[in-house]
Amino acid sequence: AKQMFVLSNDAQLHTLDPLSLDTTELGRLPCAVNPSSMAVARDHTLWIGGDKGELYRSDWKTCSNTGFDPVNFYNSMQGSGIAVDLEGKEYLYATPVRTDGAPGSPVNDIVVVDLDNVEVSATLPIEQGIDLMELAGTGDSRLFGVNVDFRTEKGVTLIQVDPSNARFLWRSDVSEIANPFFCTIGCDIAFWSGSLYVFNSDLNNRTSSDVWRYELESQQLSKVG
């Protein structure tokens, strides 16, 4: 992919050039959704999670509610990413916000959605309870996340997650991203060309996002915007 897709809280869709950070507005999605997450498939289909647990499918110009049933154990998809399994099939991975959880409640599961029938195919328990995890998947069966410790709003960690069982394969402390706080307004993670991009909007930065790049091979973190 030559670009990323970025969705604002008011459902305005943009493309983002990861090298220049130039954005191009594509317009508002034509569906009544309050987005809480978005993942992009290899065919550029957008899968948007709503704040009431619904799941929408969009080709940018059209948008439809899939009728996805969140099976009553969460009320929104906090973070989602699409990863491809070893046989080439795409799945949506999402971290749920539980209906009985207050902000900052630990996320204990990763929900796996089969995009062929838009049904939950697995619920993977996370042994290490965490406060929040945004997810990004890849076409070579990898799944990454970024999480924040809401007790301090400063402990930020990048994680590689095994998509088959949700075990953590490695962690990297990137707490300098919390400048001064992390994800008090919004945050996200994306994978592009061998690097993870982390977006952060905090109380001191309500109208735009800081952008950080973590190069997986060199394990170098840098602020790029």
CORWO-V769682 format. One record per pair of residues at least 12 apart in sequence whose C-alpha atoms are under 10 Angstrom apart, sorted by the first residue. I is the first residue (numbers start at 0). J is the second residue. D is the distance in whole Angstrom. If there is no record, write none. Layout:
i=[I:I]
j=[J:J]
d=[D:D]
This chain:
i=[0:0:0:0:1:1:1:1:1:1:1:2:2:2:2:2:2:2:2:2:3:3:3:3:3:3:3:3:3:4:4:4:4:4:4:4:4:4:4:4:5:5:5:5:5:5:5:5:6:6:6:6:6:6:6:6:6:6:7:7:7:7:7:7:8:8:8:8:8:8:9:9:9:9:9:9:10:10:10:10:10:10:10:10:10:10:10:11:11:11:11:11:11:11:12:12:12:12:12:12:13:13:13:13:17:17:17:17:17:17:17:18:19:19:20:20:20:25:25:26:26:27:27:28:28:28:28:28:28:28:29:29:29:29:29:29:30:30:30:30:30:30:30:30:31:31:31:31:31:32:32:32:32:32:32:32:32:32:32:32:33:33:33:33:33:33:34:34:34:34:34:34:34:34:34:34:34:34:35:35:35:35:35:35:35:35:35:35:35:35:36:36:36:36:36:36:36:36:36:36:36:36:36:36:36:36:37:37:37:37:37:37:37:37:37:37:37:37:37:37:37:38:38:38:38:38:38:38:38:38:38:38:38:39:39:39:39:39:39:39:39:39:40:40:40:40:40:40:40:40:40:40:40:41:41:41:41:41:41:42:43:43:43:44:44:44:44:45:45:45:45:46:46:46:46:46:46:46:46:46:46:47:47:47:47:47:48:48:48:48:48:48:48:48:49:49:49:49:49:50:50:50:50:50:51:51:51:51:51:51:51:52:52:52:52:52:52:52:52:52:52:52:52:52:52:52:53:53:53:53:53:53:53:53:54:54:54:54:54:54:54:55:65:65:65:66:66:67:67:67:67:67:68:68:68:69:69:69:69:69:70:70:71:71:72:72:72:72:72:73:73:73:73:73:73:73:74:74:74:74:74:74:75:75:75:75:75:75:76:76:76:76:76:76:76:76:76:77:77:77:77:77:77:77:77:77:77:77:78:78:78:78:78:78:78:78:78:78:78:78:78:78:78:78:79:79:79:79:79:79:79:79:79:79:79:79:79:79:79:79:80:80:80:80:80:80:80:80:80:80:80:80:80:80:80:81:81:81:81:81:81:81:81:81:81:81:81:82:82:82:82:82:82:82:82:82:82:82:83:83:83:83:83:83:83:83:84:84:84:84:84:84:84:85:85:85:85:86:87:87:87:88:88:88:88:88:89:89:89:89:89:89:89:89:90:90:90:90:90:90:90:90:90:90:90:90:91:91:91:91:91:91:91:91:91:91:91:91:92:92:92:92:92:92:92:92:92:92:92:92:92:92:92:93:93:93:93:93:93:93:93:93:93:94:94:94:94:94:94:94:94:94:94:94:94:94:95:95:95:95:95:95:96:96:102:102:102:103:103:103:103:103:103:103:103:104:104:104:104:104:105:105:105:105:105:105:105:105:105:106:106:106:106:106:106:106:106:106:107:107:107:107:107:107:107:107:107:107:108:108:108:108:108:108:108:108:108:108:109:109:109:109:109:109:109:109:109:109:110:110:110:110:111:111:111:121:121:122:122:123:123:123:123:123:124:124:124:125:125:125:125:125:126:126:126:127:127:127:129:129:129:129:130:130:130:130:130:130:131:131:131:131:131:131:131:131:132:132:132:132:132:132:132:132:132:132:132:133:133:133:133:133:133:133:133:133:134:134:134:134:134:134:134:134:134:135:135:135:135:135:135:135:135:135:136:136:136:136:136:136:137:137:137:137:140:140:140:141:141:141:141:141:142:142:142:142:142:142:142:142:142:142:143:143:143:143:143:143:143:143:143:143:143:143:143:143:144:144:144:144:144:144:144:144:144:144:144:144:145:145:145:145:145:145:145:145:145:145:145:145:145:146:146:146:146:146:146:146:146:147:147:147:147:147:147:148:148:149:149:149:149:151:151:152:152:152:152:152:152:152:152:153:153:153:153:153:153:153:153:153:153:154:154:154:154:154:154:154:154:155:155:155:155:155:155:155:155:155:155:156:156:156:156:156:156:156:157:157:157:157:157:157:157:157:157:157:158:158:158:159:171:171:173:173:173:173:173:175:175:175:175:176:176:176:176:176:176:176:176:176:177:177:177:177:178:178:178:178:178:179:179:179:180:180:180:180:180:181:181:181:181:181:182:182:182:182:182:183:183:183:183:183:183:183:184:184:184:184:184:184:184:184:184:185:185:185:185:185:185:185:185:185:186:186:186:186:186:186:186:187:187:187:187:188:188:188:189:190:190:190:190:191:191:192:192:193:193:193:193:194:194:194:194:194:194:194:194:194:194:195:195:195:195:195:195:196:196:196:196:196:196:196:196:196:197:197:197:197:197:197:198:198:198:198:199:207:208:209:209:209:210:210:210:211:211:212]
j=[41:43:191:192:14:15:16:17:18:191:192:14:15:16:17:18:20:21:22:191:15:16:17:20:22:39:189:190:191:16:22:23:24:25:37:38:39:43:45:189:22:23:24:25:37:38:187:189:24:26:27:28:34:35:36:37:38:47:27:33:34:35:36:185:32:33:34:35:36:185:27:28:31:32:33:34:26:27:28:29:30:31:32:33:34:35:47:24:25:26:27:28:29:34:24:25:26:27:28:59:25:26:27:59:191:192:196:210:212:223:224:223:223:224:210:223:224:59:60:59:60:59:60:57:58:59:60:61:62:63:57:59:60:61:62:63:55:56:57:60:61:62:63:64:49:55:62:63:64:47:48:49:50:51:53:54:55:62:63:64:47:48:49:50:51:53:47:48:49:50:51:52:53:54:55:75:76:77:47:48:49:50:51:52:75:76:77:78:79:185:48:49:50:54:75:76:77:78:79:80:93:94:133:134:186:187:49:54:55:56:76:77:78:79:80:81:91:93:134:135:187:78:79:80:81:82:91:92:93:134:135:136:189:56:57:79:80:81:82:91:135:136:80:81:82:83:89:90:91:114:136:137:138:81:82:83:89:137:138:58:57:58:59:56:57:58:59:57:58:59:62:58:62:63:64:65:79:80:81:91:114:62:63:64:76:79:64:67:75:76:77:78:79:93:64:74:75:76:77:74:75:76:77:96:69:73:74:75:76:96:98:67:68:69:70:71:72:73:74:75:76:77:95:96:97:98:65:66:67:68:69:74:75:76:66:67:68:69:75:76:117:67:116:117:118:117:118:112:116:117:118:119:117:118:119:95:110:112:118:119:118:119:97:98:95:96:97:98:99:94:95:96:97:98:99:100:95:96:97:98:99:100:93:94:95:96:97:98:92:93:94:95:96:97:109:110:133:93:94:95:96:97:106:131:132:133:134:187:92:93:94:95:96:109:131:132:133:134:135:144:145:186:187:188:91:92:93:94:95:109:110:111:132:133:134:135:136:144:187:188:92:93:94:111:133:134:135:136:137:142:143:144:188:189:190:93:111:112:114:134:135:136:137:138:140:141:142:134:135:136:137:138:139:140:141:142:143:162:136:137:138:139:140:141:142:162:137:138:139:140:141:162:163:138:139:140:141:140:138:139:140:113:114:115:138:140:112:113:114:115:136:137:138:140:110:111:112:113:114:115:117:119:120:136:140:162:109:110:111:112:113:114:117:119:120:134:135:136:109:110:111:112:113:119:121:122:123:133:134:135:136:142:162:108:109:110:111:112:122:132:133:134:135:106:107:108:109:110:111:122:123:131:132:133:134:144:107:108:109:110:131:132:108:131:130:131:149:129:130:131:147:148:149:150:152:128:129:130:131:149:125:127:128:129:130:131:132:148:149:124:125:126:127:128:129:130:131:132:122:123:124:125:126:127:128:129:130:131:121:122:123:124:125:126:127:128:129:165:121:122:123:124:125:132:134:162:164:165:122:123:124:165:123:162:163:163:164:164:165:162:163:164:165:166:164:165:166:160:164:165:166:167:165:166:167:165:166:167:146:147:148:149:146:147:148:149:150:152:144:145:146:147:148:149:155:182:144:145:146:147:148:156:157:158:186:187:188:145:146:147:157:186:187:188:189:197:146:157:158:159:160:187:188:189:190:159:160:187:188:189:190:191:195:196:159:160:162:188:189:190:189:190:191:193:161:162:163:159:160:161:162:163:158:159:160:161:162:163:165:167:168:190:157:158:159:160:161:162:167:168:169:170:188:189:190:195:156:157:158:159:160:167:170:187:188:189:195:197:157:158:159:170:171:172:173:186:187:188:189:195:197:158:172:173:181:182:186:187:188:173:174:177:180:181:182:174:181:180:181:182:183:180:181:174:177:178:179:180:181:182:183:173:174:175:176:177:178:179:180:181:182:172:173:174:175:176:177:180:181:171:172:173:174:175:176:177:180:181:182:169:170:171:172:173:174:176:169:170:171:172:173:174:188:195:197:213:170:171:172:171:213:218:211:213:219:220:221:211:220:221:222:197:198:199:209:210:211:220:221:222:199:200:201:209:199:200:201:203:209:201:202:203:199:200:201:202:203:198:199:200:201:202:198:199:200:201:202:199:200:201:202:203:204:205:199:200:201:202:203:204:205:206:208:198:199:200:201:202:204:205:207:208:198:199:200:201:208:209:210:199:200:208:210:210:211:212:212:212:213:214:215:212:214:214:215:213:214:215:216:211:212:213:214:215:216:217:218:219:220:211:212:213:214:215:220:210:211:212:213:214:220:221:222:223:209:210:211:212:213:222:210:211:212:224:211:224:224:222:223:224:222:223:224:223:224:224]
d=[9:9:8:8:10:9:7:8:10:9:9:6:6:5:6:9:10:10:10:8:5:6:7:10:9:9:8:9:8:9:9:10:10:10:9:9:8:9:9:9:9:10:9:10:8:10:10:10:10:10:9:9:8:9:8:7:10:9:9:10:8:9:10:10:10:7:6:8:9:9:8:9:10:8:7:7:8:6:6:9:9:9:7:7:6:10:10:8:8:6:4:6:10:10:6:5:6:6:7:8:5:7:9:10:8:9:8:10:9:9:10:9:9:9:9:8:7:8:9:8:9:9:9:8:9:7:7:7:7:10:9:8:7:6:6:9:8:10:9:10:8:6:7:8:9:10:9:9:9:8:8:6:8:9:9:9:8:10:10:9:9:8:5:6:8:10:6:6:5:6:9:10:9:9:9:9:9:9:8:6:5:5:9:9:7:6:6:7:9:9:5:7:9:10:9:6:6:5:6:9:9:10:9:9:10:8:9:10:9:10:9:9:8:6:7:9:10:10:10:10:9:9:6:5:6:10:8:9:9:9:8:9:9:10:10:10:8:7:10:9:10:9:9:6:9:9:8:9:9:10:10:10:9:9:10:9:9:9:8:9:9:7:9:7:6:5:8:5:6:7:9:9:10:10:10:10:9:9:9:8:9:9:10:9:9:9:10:10:7:6:8:8:8:9:10:9:6:7:9:7:5:7:8:9:9:8:5:5:8:10:10:8:8:6:9:9:9:7:5:4:6:9:9:9:10:10:8:7:6:7:7:8:7:8:7:6:9:9:9:9:9:8:9:7:10:8:10:9:9:6:7:9:9:7:8:9:10:10:8:8:10:8:9:8:8:8:6:7:9:9:6:5:4:5:8:9:7:6:6:5:9:10:9:9:6:5:8:8:9:6:6:5:6:9:10:9:10:7:6:6:6:10:10:8:8:7:9:10:8:5:5:8:9:10:8:6:4:5:8:9:10:9:8:9:7:5:4:7:9:9:9:10:9:6:5:7:8:9:9:9:5:7:9:10:8:5:4:5:8:8:9:9:9:8:10:9:9:9:10:8:7:5:7:8:9:9:8:10:8:4:5:6:7:6:6:6:10:8:8:7:5:6:5:8:9:9:9:8:7:5:8:8:9:9:8:6:10:9:8:9:9:9:9:9:10:10:9:8:7:9:10:10:8:9:10:7:6:5:6:9:9:10:9:9:10:10:10:8:6:5:7:7:9:9:10:10:10:9:6:6:5:6:9:10:10:10:10:10:7:9:8:9:8:9:6:5:7:8:10:9:8:7:9:7:8:6:5:6:9:10:10:8:7:7:8:10:8:7:7:7:9:9:10:9:9:9:9:9:5:7:9:8:6:8:10:9:8:6:8:9:10:9:5:5:4:7:10:10:10:9:8:10:9:6:5:6:6:8:10:8:6:5:7:8:5:7:9:10:10:6:5:4:5:9:10:9:10:8:8:6:5:6:7:9:10:9:9:7:5:6:9:10:8:9:10:9:10:9:9:9:8:6:6:9:8:7:9:10:8:6:7:8:8:7:9:10:9:9:7:8:7:9:7:6:6:6:9:10:9:8:5:6:8:8:10:9:6:5:4:7:10:9:9:9:10:9:9:5:7:9:10:8:6:6:9:10:9:10:9:10:9:8:6:8:10:10:10:9:6:5:6:10:8:10:10:10:9:10:8:7:9:7:9:10:9:7:9:8:7:7:7:10:9:6:5:7:6:10:9:10:10:9:7:6:4:6:9:9:9:10:10:10:8:9:8:8:8:6:5:6:7:10:9:9:7:9:9:10:5:6:9:9:10:10:9:9:8:7:10:10:8:8:10:10:9:9:10:10:10:10:9:9:10:7:8:10:9:10:9:9:9:9:9:9:7:10:9:6:6:8:8:9:6:8:8:5:8:7:6:6:9:8:8:5:9:9:8:9:8:9:6:5:5:8:7:7:10:8:10:10:6:6:5:5:7:9:8:6:5:6:7:9:9:9:9:9:5:7:9:9:10:8:10:9:10:8:10:10:9:10:10:8:9:8:9:9:7:9:9:8:8:10:9:10:9:10:8:9:9:8:9:8:9:9:6:8:9:9:6:7:6:9:9:6:6:6:9:9:7:5:6:9:10:9:8:5:5:6:9:8:7:10:10:8:6:5:7:10:10:9:10:8:5:5:6:8:8:9:10:7:9:10:10:10:9:10:10:10:10:10:10:10:10:9:10:9:6:6:7:10:6:5:4:6:8:10:9:10:10:8:6:5:6:7:9:7:6:5:6:9:10:10:10:9:8:6:5:6:8:9:5:7:9:9:8:10:8:8:8:6:6:6:5:6:7:9]
